Amino acid sequence: MAPSKIHPRHSGPPRFGTGGNVEKWDNSVKVSYLSPEELQKYRNGEHGGIKLFTYDDFLRLKAEGKSNEEIAKEMKMSPATLYKRIKAWKMDILQGKNKDVQAPKENKELLREKEAVPPEKPAQLEQLVEGFKGKLKAAQDECQQKDKTIEELNNKVSYWQQRAERAELQPVDQADYESLEKELVAVREELQSCQELFDEVSAAKENAAKEILTLNNQVNRLSEALNERNHLYENLLEQYKTLQQEIGPIRQLAFLKLQQDVSLGG
């Protein structure tokens, strides 16, 4: 077995940096200074950078007809960063932290952004669900009342049918025939009236059953929509809290760096 060889470059003491040549190392600290114009803009808050970019600036640019991509390019940030800021601003408005912000005239793009963040408490949706539940309870009570009416009519029809059959089969005298015939006609008319009322109540019961089914479906859909919006709101709120925790140290670092630049420039 041939002995292993070590390349001369891998022998000797350990070396770091650019080939171990200390003279080529650059240990200096690079400091960048703002120009007088840039320093004055920072002091006046007119620099237009992303550090001082507010929701009012965003609304002003949107009012000029610029798209989100154009605004992100002008502010030298990615569209994703701008979208996250939009969501954070809207969450501040919903939580009452930025009450002075006036909403712009809504176009299609702003409506999509508005729909991305649900209201804090969808009270209108909850009231709508409660209203449908009340209607459903009333329809169920009405359906039960119709069932009782149908049962009473069935008993009444059976009674008069039996009485009519007995009247037709029972032998009578010629003197009582005319009065019995009139009574039979009256009974048949009442039976016809009961049958019409029975048909009307049956149709009303069928319509009530259909309405109950429709209301049940609407309540289920609204309940699902309410749960989805609550879940979406909780997720967005959790994301917002996470972003706040992540952005806080970055903002402090940027502020300290800005103070250092301003003090050095002054």
Backbone bond lengths (Angstrom), bond angles and torsions (degrees), N, CA, C in turn:
res aa  C-N    CA-C-N  psi(-1)  N-CA   C-N-CA  omega(-1)  CA-C   N-CA-C  phi
1 M - - - 1.476 - - 1.528 109.19 -
2 A 1.345 115.38 127.62 1.466 120.40 -176.78 1.520 110.00 -72.19
3 P 1.353 118.38 140.78 1.474 120.44 179.15 1.520 110.98 -67.70
4 S 1.328 116.63 144.91 1.465 121.23 179.30 1.516 110.08 -75.73
5 K 1.332 114.94 146.82 1.460 121.11 -178.68 1.517 110.00 -114.83
6 I 1.309 117.11 146.60 1.466 122.96 178.40 1.514 108.13 -111.64
7 H 1.295 115.48 129.59 1.462 120.28 179.65 1.526 109.41 -65.41
8 P 1.330 117.05 141.51 1.482 119.48 -179.78 1.522 113.72 -56.06
9 R 1.347 115.37 -29.40 1.471 118.11 -178.97 1.527 111.66 -67.12
10 H 1.339 116.12 -27.47 1.466 120.46 -178.03 1.521 112.66 -92.53
11 S 1.290 117.18 3.15 1.460 120.51 179.69 1.522 110.31 -100.75
12 G 1.323 116.47 167.63 1.453 120.70 179.00 1.514 111.72 89.49
13 P 1.339 117.13 -174.91 1.474 121.08 -178.53 1.526 110.96 -67.80
14 P 1.335 117.51 158.30 1.471 119.99 179.57 1.519 111.09 -65.88
15 R 1.316 115.14 143.34 1.464 121.82 -179.83 1.526 108.44 -123.82
16 F 1.319 115.39 148.64 1.461 121.08 -179.26 1.529 108.89 -131.14
17 G 1.312 114.69 164.13 1.457 119.27 174.70 1.504 111.87 77.40
18 T 1.323 116.19 -142.40 1.468 122.32 -175.63 1.518 109.63 -85.80
19 G 1.305 116.11 83.31 1.464 120.55 175.00 1.507 114.26 64.22
20 G 1.309 117.46 20.85 1.453 120.29 178.44 1.509 114.42 78.04
21 N 1.336 117.63 6.34 1.459 121.02 -179.81 1.522 108.20 -89.28
22 V 1.336 115.20 105.03 1.460 119.29 -176.27 1.511 111.55 -64.22
23 E 1.323 117.46 -28.21 1.459 120.16 -176.30 1.528 111.50 -67.43
24 K 1.335 116.40 -22.15 1.463 119.29 -179.44 1.523 112.48 -88.83
25 W 1.307 117.74 -6.06 1.458 119.08 -179.95 1.524 110.06 -72.97
26 D 1.329 114.99 144.77 1.466 121.14 178.78 1.525 108.04 -117.40
27 N 1.320 115.92 97.14 1.462 120.58 -178.79 1.526 112.61 -97.51
28 S 1.301 116.96 8.73 1.464 119.23 -176.89 1.527 110.03 -75.52
29 V 1.333 116.38 154.91 1.461 123.24 177.97 1.518 107.97 -98.89
30 K 1.322 115.42 120.72 1.462 119.94 -178.79 1.518 108.86 -86.02
31 V 1.305 117.02 130.29 1.455 123.64 179.97 1.520 107.79 -122.18
32 S 1.333 116.44 126.58 1.464 120.70 177.89 1.522 108.62 -103.45
33 Y 1.318 115.79 136.02 1.458 121.67 -178.58 1.523 109.45 -112.21
34 L 1.338 114.56 148.70 1.455 120.04 176.13 1.522 109.29 -82.31
35 S 1.317 113.51 147.35 1.466 118.05 173.96 1.524 108.78 -73.04
36 P 1.329 117.90 160.84 1.477 118.81 178.79 1.527 112.72 -55.57
37 E 1.354 116.21 -38.22 1.468 118.54 179.39 1.531 110.99 -65.62
38 E 1.351 116.78 -44.73 1.463 120.33 179.69 1.525 111.51 -64.85
39 L 1.341 116.25 -38.32 1.453 120.10 178.95 1.523 111.23 -63.96
40 Q 1.345 116.65 -40.91 1.453 120.45 179.27 1.529 110.90 -66.00
41 K 1.346 116.22 -37.24 1.469 119.52 178.05 1.522 111.17 -65.89
42 Y 1.335 116.27 -38.97 1.465 119.34 178.17 1.518 110.89 -64.69
43 R 1.345 115.82 -39.96 1.461 118.92 -179.63 1.527 111.45 -67.77
44 N 1.333 117.39 -34.13 1.466 121.69 -179.16 1.522 112.46 -88.79
45 G 1.327 117.39 -5.17 1.461 120.56 -177.50 1.508 113.06 69.39
46 E 1.363 117.96 28.04 1.457 121.94 -176.68 1.519 112.33 -111.92
47 H 1.319 116.95 16.58 1.464 118.35 -173.71 1.518 112.02 -71.60
48 G 1.355 118.06 -25.16 1.459 119.85 177.39 1.506 113.87 76.35
49 G 1.307 118.94 12.80 1.460 121.30 179.02 1.515 111.11 -82.59
50 I 1.328 115.32 -177.70 1.461 119.33 -175.54 1.521 112.27 -78.97
51 K 1.340 118.63 -16.94 1.461 119.93 -177.05 1.522 111.39 -66.59
52 L 1.332 117.38 -41.81 1.459 121.64 -177.63 1.520 111.94 -104.56
53 F 1.313 118.21 17.03 1.462 122.32 -179.94 1.526 108.83 -74.93
54 T 1.337 116.98 119.10 1.458 122.23 -174.90 1.523 110.22 -112.09
55 Y 1.338 114.01 175.20 1.467 120.00 178.73 1.524 110.69 -67.23
56 D 1.339 117.03 -33.45 1.467 119.75 176.51 1.528 110.89 -63.17
57 D 1.343 116.74 -40.32 1.464 119.56 176.41 1.526 110.68 -62.22
58 F 1.330 116.26 -40.54 1.466 120.07 179.21 1.526 110.95 -62.98
59 L 1.349 117.19 -44.65 1.463 120.64 179.49 1.522 111.21 -64.67
60 R 1.339 116.11 -36.97 1.469 118.73 179.28 1.525 110.71 -64.42
61 L 1.329 117.00 -42.33 1.463 120.22 178.93 1.525 111.34 -68.24
62 K 1.353 117.09 -35.82 1.462 119.43 177.18 1.518 110.80 -66.69
63 A 1.348 116.52 -35.98 1.460 119.91 178.22 1.521 111.51 -65.20
64 E 1.329 116.97 -25.53 1.461 120.84 176.57 1.523 112.54 -78.40
65 G 1.330 116.96 -0.60 1.459 120.76 177.41 1.511 114.99 88.04
66 K 1.320 117.38 15.70 1.461 120.42 -178.65 1.524 110.18 -87.33
67 S 1.331 115.98 145.31 1.457 121.43 177.77 1.527 110.13 -82.45
68 N 1.334 115.57 169.70 1.467 119.79 178.96 1.522 111.65 -62.68
69 E 1.337 116.33 -37.22 1.464 119.61 179.24 1.528 110.93 -64.78
70 E 1.333 116.36 -41.61 1.469 119.76 179.16 1.533 111.11 -65.93
71 I 1.340 115.67 -39.81 1.466 118.83 178.96 1.521 110.68 -65.19
72 A 1.337 116.63 -43.47 1.466 120.08 179.20 1.524 111.03 -61.86
73 K 1.325 116.62 -40.35 1.465 119.93 179.28 1.521 111.02 -66.58
74 E 1.342 116.18 -40.28 1.468 119.59 -179.86 1.525 111.32 -66.92
75 M 1.338 116.55 -36.74 1.462 120.25 -179.38 1.527 112.44 -87.39
76 K 1.336 116.89 3.21 1.466 123.01 176.83 1.529 111.19 59.13
77 M 1.333 115.12 48.03 1.459 121.26 174.83 1.526 108.19 -136.94
78 S 1.308 115.89 162.86 1.459 120.22 179.80 1.525 109.66 -78.27
79 P 1.349 117.89 153.92 1.471 119.67 176.33 1.520 112.77 -57.94
80 A 1.342 117.30 -33.31 1.468 119.76 179.08 1.527 111.21 -64.96
81 T 1.343 116.49 -40.81 1.466 119.65 178.00 1.523 111.08 -63.98
82 L 1.342 116.45 -40.77 1.459 119.87 178.27 1.525 110.91 -63.73
83 Y 1.322 116.63 -41.60 1.463 120.11 -179.90 1.531 110.78 -62.96
84 K 1.335 116.77 -40.10 1.466 119.51 178.05 1.528 111.03 -64.42
85 R 1.346 115.79 -38.03 1.468 118.34 178.85 1.528 110.76 -66.65
86 I 1.343 116.59 -38.01 1.463 119.80 178.91 1.524 110.13 -61.22
87 K 1.329 116.64 -44.04 1.462 119.96 179.01 1.531 110.95 -64.23
88 A 1.345 116.88 -39.84 1.465 119.66 179.39 1.528 110.93 -65.52
89 W 1.349 116.91 -41.47 1.468 119.84 177.73 1.518 111.03 -61.03
90 K 1.316 116.53 -44.86 1.461 120.30 -178.08 1.526 110.98 -65.99
91 M 1.324 117.27 -36.10 1.458 119.56 176.32 1.526 110.67 -64.99
92 D 1.353 117.09 -37.71 1.467 120.31 176.63 1.524 110.61 -61.75
93 I 1.345 116.07 -41.04 1.464 120.04 -179.59 1.522 110.27 -65.50
94 L 1.348 116.90 -43.23 1.462 120.71 -178.85 1.525 111.67 -64.18
95 Q 1.316 116.94 -34.54 1.462 121.29 -178.82 1.522 112.40 -88.44
96 G 1.328 117.35 4.21 1.453 120.54 176.29 1.505 115.01 79.05
97 K 1.335 117.59 14.92 1.462 119.91 -179.35 1.525 112.45 -84.96
98 N 1.318 117.43 -13.68 1.460 120.99 -177.24 1.518 107.96 -140.87
99 K 1.352 116.56 65.89 1.457 121.53 -172.91 1.519 113.25 -74.67
100 D 1.333 117.96 -19.27 1.458 120.51 -175.23 1.512 112.88 -81.96
101 V 1.308 118.62 -7.14 1.458 121.03 -177.30 1.512 108.86 -75.44
102 Q 1.296 116.97 128.60 1.452 122.67 177.67 1.516 109.46 -96.91
103 A 1.324 115.90 133.56 1.466 119.80 -179.06 1.519 109.62 -73.55
104 P 1.343 119.10 142.88 1.454 121.75 179.01 1.510 110.96 -78.16
105 K 1.335 116.21 174.48 1.448 120.62 173.33 1.517 108.73 -65.13
106 E 1.321 115.69 130.11 1.457 119.82 -170.76 1.528 109.82 -81.02
107 N 1.328 115.76 124.42 1.447 120.60 167.88 1.514 107.78 -109.93
108 K 1.323 117.10 -173.52 1.462 120.23 -175.17 1.514 111.53 -63.58
109 E 1.325 117.14 -40.65 1.465 119.79 -177.60 1.520 111.23 -68.35
110 L 1.345 117.04 -41.34 1.456 119.55 179.06 1.521 111.52 -69.07
111 L 1.345 117.11 -32.29 1.454 119.32 176.31 1.512 111.39 -64.29
112 R 1.344 116.95 -38.37 1.462 119.65 177.66 1.522 110.06 -64.65
113 E 1.340 117.57 -40.61 1.457 120.38 178.89 1.530 110.69 -66.88
114 K 1.333 116.32 -36.32 1.458 119.46 179.88 1.517 111.43 -67.84
115 E 1.347 116.30 -37.80 1.453 119.74 179.64 1.521 111.96 -71.59
116 A 1.346 118.57 -18.77 1.463 120.49 -179.24 1.516 111.40 -69.30
117 V 1.344 118.41 -22.43 1.465 121.85 -179.50 1.523 108.10 -114.86
118 P 1.317 119.72 114.96 1.459 121.87 -178.32 1.515 110.63 -75.48
119 P 1.328 117.96 161.08 1.463 120.20 175.45 1.508 110.87 -65.00
120 E 1.344 115.25 157.13 1.461 119.32 -175.89 1.524 111.10 -63.91
121 K 1.313 118.08 -43.24 1.454 122.45 178.68 1.530 108.29 -133.70
122 P 1.340 119.76 102.69 1.474 121.52 -178.81 1.520 110.47 -70.00
123 A 1.347 116.88 70.45 1.465 120.83 -175.12 1.522 111.20 -67.19
124 Q 1.342 117.48 -36.80 1.457 119.56 -179.04 1.521 110.96 -62.60
125 L 1.322 116.19 -40.31 1.458 119.79 178.89 1.525 110.71 -65.52
126 E 1.334 116.97 -39.69 1.464 120.00 178.03 1.529 110.85 -64.81
127 Q 1.334 117.06 -40.88 1.463 120.04 177.86 1.520 111.14 -63.94
128 L 1.341 116.50 -37.94 1.457 120.06 178.70 1.524 110.82 -64.34
129 V 1.331 116.58 -41.72 1.470 120.30 177.83 1.527 110.51 -62.12
130 E 1.344 116.77 -44.41 1.459 119.81 179.70 1.525 111.00 -63.47
131 G 1.345 116.98 -37.66 1.458 119.92 177.82 1.519 112.38 -63.24
132 F 1.329 116.32 -42.65 1.464 119.90 178.25 1.528 111.07 -66.61
133 K 1.329 117.46 -35.36 1.464 119.71 177.50 1.528 110.59 -64.79
134 G 1.347 116.48 -38.31 1.458 119.32 177.10 1.521 112.01 -64.46
135 K 1.347 116.35 -42.87 1.463 120.08 177.28 1.527 111.09 -63.28
136 L 1.330 115.96 -38.60 1.462 120.29 178.93 1.525 110.82 -63.30
137 K 1.339 117.39 -41.82 1.465 120.69 178.67 1.525 110.56 -64.49
138 A 1.344 117.26 -41.35 1.461 120.12 179.09 1.527 111.14 -64.37
139 A 1.340 116.88 -40.67 1.463 120.09 179.03 1.525 111.45 -65.60
140 Q 1.338 117.04 -37.88 1.464 119.98 177.75 1.528 111.16 -65.92
141 D 1.341 117.25 -41.07 1.468 120.06 177.15 1.523 111.04 -63.08
142 E 1.336 116.14 -41.82 1.462 119.70 178.77 1.528 111.12 -63.60
143 C 1.333 116.56 -38.57 1.461 120.57 179.21 1.533 110.52 -64.76
144 Q 1.332 117.57 -40.48 1.463 120.32 177.07 1.524 111.46 -64.12
145 Q 1.334 117.00 -38.66 1.457 120.50 177.97 1.524 110.84 -65.32
146 K 1.330 117.11 -38.43 1.465 120.71 176.81 1.526 110.88 -63.37
147 D 1.342 116.86 -38.51 1.467 119.94 178.04 1.531 110.85 -60.70
148 K 1.330 116.70 -42.67 1.463 119.69 178.65 1.529 110.98 -64.16
149 T 1.329 116.85 -41.77 1.464 120.19 179.36 1.523 111.02 -63.28
150 I 1.337 117.00 -41.25 1.464 120.73 178.94 1.526 110.55 -63.07
151 E 1.321 116.38 -41.50 1.467 119.44 179.41 1.526 110.96 -63.65
152 E 1.339 117.36 -42.18 1.463 120.33 177.72 1.521 111.40 -63.42
153 L 1.318 117.73 -40.82 1.462 120.82 179.09 1.523 111.34 -66.13
154 N 1.319 116.73 -39.68 1.464 119.54 177.63 1.531 110.92 -60.28
155 N 1.332 116.59 -43.95 1.466 120.11 178.27 1.531 111.44 -63.53
156 K 1.328 114.76 -40.17 1.464 118.70 -179.50 1.525 111.67 -67.71
157 V 1.309 117.56 -40.94 1.467 121.61 178.22 1.529 110.58 -63.29
158 S 1.336 116.83 -43.33 1.471 120.41 179.00 1.531 110.95 -61.56
159 Y 1.326 115.99 -41.34 1.469 119.73 179.94 1.520 111.18 -61.85
160 W 1.326 117.00 -48.91 1.464 119.58 -177.18 1.523 111.87 -70.98
161 Q 1.308 118.57 -30.92 1.460 119.74 175.47 1.533 111.08 -65.11
162 Q 1.338 116.24 -44.26 1.465 119.56 177.64 1.528 111.22 -63.25
163 R 1.318 116.68 -40.43 1.469 119.85 179.35 1.518 111.20 -65.98
164 A 1.329 117.06 -39.05 1.467 120.07 178.72 1.526 111.00 -65.84
165 E 1.333 116.32 -40.64 1.467 119.12 178.68 1.531 111.23 -63.11
166 R 1.334 117.48 -41.76 1.458 120.31 178.59 1.523 111.10 -65.18
167 A 1.311 117.05 -38.31 1.465 120.47 179.99 1.520 111.52 -66.49
168 E 1.356 117.77 -36.48 1.460 120.68 -179.92 1.534 111.78 -73.76
169 L 1.341 118.75 -32.91 1.462 122.03 -176.50 1.532 113.02 -86.62
170 Q 1.321 117.83 -22.22 1.463 120.85 -175.49 1.535 110.28 -77.89
171 P 1.352 118.48 126.46 1.474 120.00 178.05 1.528 110.49 -69.46
172 V 1.304 116.13 136.67 1.462 121.57 -177.83 1.524 109.20 -130.52
173 D 1.300 114.10 161.35 1.460 120.47 175.50 1.514 109.83 -77.65
174 Q 1.329 115.35 160.02 1.460 120.04 -179.72 1.519 110.78 -63.17
175 A 1.328 115.60 -28.98 1.467 118.80 -177.55 1.527 111.30 -69.96
176 D 1.351 116.04 -34.39 1.471 119.37 -178.26 1.527 112.81 -92.17
177 Y 1.322 117.37 -3.33 1.464 119.66 -174.96 1.529 111.45 -65.13
178 E 1.343 115.34 -41.16 1.472 118.85 -176.45 1.529 110.88 -65.52
179 S 1.340 116.92 -43.33 1.469 119.53 179.37 1.529 111.36 -67.03
180 L 1.346 116.60 -38.29 1.457 119.12 178.20 1.523 111.73 -67.34
181 E 1.331 115.68 -35.97 1.463 119.13 178.41 1.529 110.56 -64.95
182 K 1.338 116.38 -41.02 1.464 119.37 176.99 1.535 110.70 -63.50
183 E 1.323 116.63 -41.81 1.462 120.22 178.91 1.523 111.02 -63.62
184 L 1.362 115.76 -38.47 1.459 119.58 178.91 1.526 111.03 -65.40
185 V 1.336 116.02 -40.20 1.471 119.32 177.31 1.528 110.37 -62.68
186 A 1.344 115.83 -42.01 1.469 119.43 179.12 1.525 111.13 -63.96
187 V 1.355 115.24 -39.54 1.462 118.72 179.04 1.523 110.90 -64.29
188 R 1.345 116.05 -42.93 1.468 119.48 -179.78 1.534 110.99 -65.36
189 E 1.327 116.86 -37.71 1.466 119.37 177.02 1.532 110.86 -64.19
190 E 1.327 115.79 -40.25 1.462 118.60 178.65 1.522 110.80 -68.19
191 L 1.353 115.96 -37.04 1.460 118.97 175.72 1.527 111.01 -62.21
192 Q 1.348 115.95 -41.41 1.466 119.44 178.16 1.528 111.14 -63.39
193 S 1.341 115.31 -40.56 1.469 119.14 178.14 1.528 110.91 -64.76
194 C 1.348 115.18 -40.68 1.469 118.62 178.02 1.524 111.34 -64.81
195 Q 1.343 116.56 -37.77 1.462 119.59 179.01 1.526 111.27 -65.59
196 E 1.344 116.35 -41.45 1.465 119.56 178.04 1.532 110.83 -64.04
197 L 1.348 115.23 -42.29 1.462 118.30 178.10 1.526 110.94 -65.42
198 F 1.338 115.93 -36.82 1.465 120.44 177.83 1.531 110.72 -62.92
199 D 1.342 116.23 -44.38 1.468 119.57 178.28 1.527 111.23 -63.36
200 E 1.332 116.08 -39.36 1.466 119.80 -179.99 1.528 111.13 -65.35
201 V 1.340 115.61 -43.68 1.467 119.29 179.76 1.525 110.58 -67.11
202 S 1.334 117.50 -37.86 1.467 120.50 178.23 1.523 110.90 -63.02
203 A 1.348 116.41 -42.61 1.462 119.48 178.04 1.528 110.96 -64.79
204 A 1.347 115.98 -40.38 1.467 118.96 178.00 1.522 111.05 -64.00
205 K 1.345 116.35 -38.30 1.459 119.41 178.59 1.528 110.82 -65.25
206 E 1.331 116.30 -40.76 1.471 119.56 178.83 1.525 110.92 -63.75
207 N 1.347 116.18 -42.46 1.467 119.27 177.67 1.524 111.20 -64.12
208 A 1.345 116.37 -39.12 1.469 119.29 178.35 1.524 111.09 -64.72
209 A 1.356 116.52 -38.19 1.465 119.25 178.09 1.526 110.86 -64.76
210 K 1.347 117.05 -40.43 1.464 120.32 177.36 1.531 110.76 -64.13
211 E 1.338 115.72 -41.15 1.466 119.14 179.89 1.527 110.77 -65.52
212 I 1.341 116.67 -38.06 1.468 120.09 177.36 1.521 110.44 -62.39
213 L 1.349 116.61 -43.00 1.460 120.06 178.90 1.528 111.14 -62.97
214 T 1.351 115.99 -42.60 1.467 119.98 178.96 1.530 111.03 -63.73
215 L 1.332 116.51 -44.40 1.463 119.97 179.83 1.523 111.30 -65.16
216 N 1.326 116.61 -37.38 1.468 119.49 176.54 1.521 111.28 -60.86
217 N 1.334 115.83 -44.47 1.471 119.67 179.04 1.522 111.04 -63.79
218 Q 1.337 116.81 -41.36 1.464 119.73 179.80 1.525 111.05 -65.72
219 V 1.329 117.14 -41.13 1.469 120.19 178.39 1.519 110.57 -63.07
220 N 1.342 116.69 -41.53 1.469 119.76 179.41 1.524 111.08 -64.22
221 R 1.354 116.54 -44.12 1.470 119.33 179.78 1.523 111.12 -64.05
222 L 1.327 116.81 -43.49 1.465 119.40 -179.58 1.528 111.11 -66.92
223 S 1.324 116.96 -36.65 1.465 119.22 177.81 1.524 110.80 -65.45
224 E 1.346 116.55 -41.24 1.461 119.32 177.46 1.523 111.01 -64.08
225 A 1.357 116.25 -42.88 1.469 119.37 178.65 1.522 111.07 -62.96
226 L 1.334 116.77 -39.04 1.466 120.34 178.78 1.523 110.88 -64.73
227 N 1.324 116.82 -42.84 1.467 119.93 178.66 1.525 111.15 -64.45
228 E 1.351 116.88 -40.77 1.461 119.82 179.49 1.522 111.08 -63.62
229 R 1.328 117.30 -43.05 1.465 120.10 -178.64 1.529 111.30 -68.30
230 N 1.334 116.05 -37.83 1.467 118.63 175.89 1.524 110.97 -64.48
231 H 1.346 116.02 -41.25 1.467 119.78 179.38 1.523 110.49 -65.91
232 L 1.355 116.27 -41.45 1.460 119.79 179.12 1.519 110.88 -64.80
233 Y 1.322 116.92 -40.43 1.464 120.25 178.98 1.524 110.93 -63.40
234 E 1.338 116.80 -43.33 1.463 119.79 179.26 1.521 111.47 -63.07
235 N 1.348 116.79 -39.65 1.465 119.63 178.42 1.524 111.28 -65.08
236 L 1.343 116.40 -44.65 1.463 119.77 -179.99 1.529 111.02 -64.92
237 L 1.321 116.17 -38.85 1.460 118.93 178.71 1.523 110.80 -65.50
238 E 1.325 117.14 -38.60 1.465 120.48 178.28 1.523 110.51 -66.89
239 Q 1.359 116.74 -41.43 1.465 119.80 177.02 1.526 110.92 -63.02
240 Y 1.328 115.75 -39.70 1.464 119.41 -179.88 1.532 110.82 -63.88
241 K 1.337 116.64 -43.77 1.465 119.39 178.41 1.523 111.35 -62.96
242 T 1.337 116.39 -39.42 1.465 119.73 178.50 1.522 110.74 -64.45
243 L 1.344 116.71 -43.32 1.464 120.12 179.23 1.523 110.94 -64.60
244 Q 1.334 116.78 -38.76 1.460 119.54 177.83 1.526 111.14 -61.01
245 Q 1.330 116.31 -40.95 1.460 119.74 178.64 1.522 111.54 -66.97
246 E 1.333 117.04 -35.33 1.460 119.97 -179.36 1.523 112.00 -77.19
247 I 1.335 116.57 -35.76 1.463 120.18 -174.60 1.527 111.12 -80.66
248 G 1.352 117.36 -26.08 1.467 119.88 -177.24 1.515 113.71 -54.26
249 P 1.346 119.79 -54.66 1.475 119.59 178.69 1.525 113.08 -61.55
250 I 1.350 116.19 -34.93 1.472 118.61 179.89 1.524 110.30 -65.58
251 R 1.319 117.22 -41.27 1.463 120.23 178.38 1.526 111.05 -64.20
252 Q 1.326 116.52 -41.77 1.462 119.15 178.61 1.524 111.25 -62.70
253 L 1.342 115.97 -41.81 1.459 119.56 178.86 1.525 111.04 -64.33
254 A 1.342 116.59 -42.43 1.461 119.97 179.00 1.527 110.86 -64.40
255 F 1.342 116.57 -38.71 1.461 119.72 179.72 1.528 111.05 -66.56
256 L 1.327 117.21 -42.16 1.464 120.16 177.80 1.521 111.28 -63.80
257 K 1.347 116.02 -40.36 1.470 119.29 178.15 1.524 110.52 -64.25
258 L 1.341 116.75 -40.51 1.456 120.47 178.63 1.528 110.78 -64.32
259 Q 1.332 117.10 -42.52 1.465 119.66 177.62 1.528 110.98 -61.56
260 Q 1.322 115.47 -40.16 1.468 119.18 179.75 1.525 110.65 -64.64
261 D 1.356 116.56 -43.33 1.463 119.92 179.33 1.522 111.24 -63.82
262 V 1.346 115.69 -40.84 1.464 118.93 -178.97 1.527 110.55 -66.57
263 S 1.335 116.43 -41.67 1.467 119.36 179.96 1.524 111.38 -66.69
264 L 1.331 117.12 -37.49 1.459 119.70 178.04 1.525 111.16 -69.91
265 G 1.343 115.65 -36.89 1.465 118.39 179.60 1.513 112.05 -72.36
266 G 1.347 115.55 -29.64 1.477 117.85 179.17 1.504 111.37 -74.69
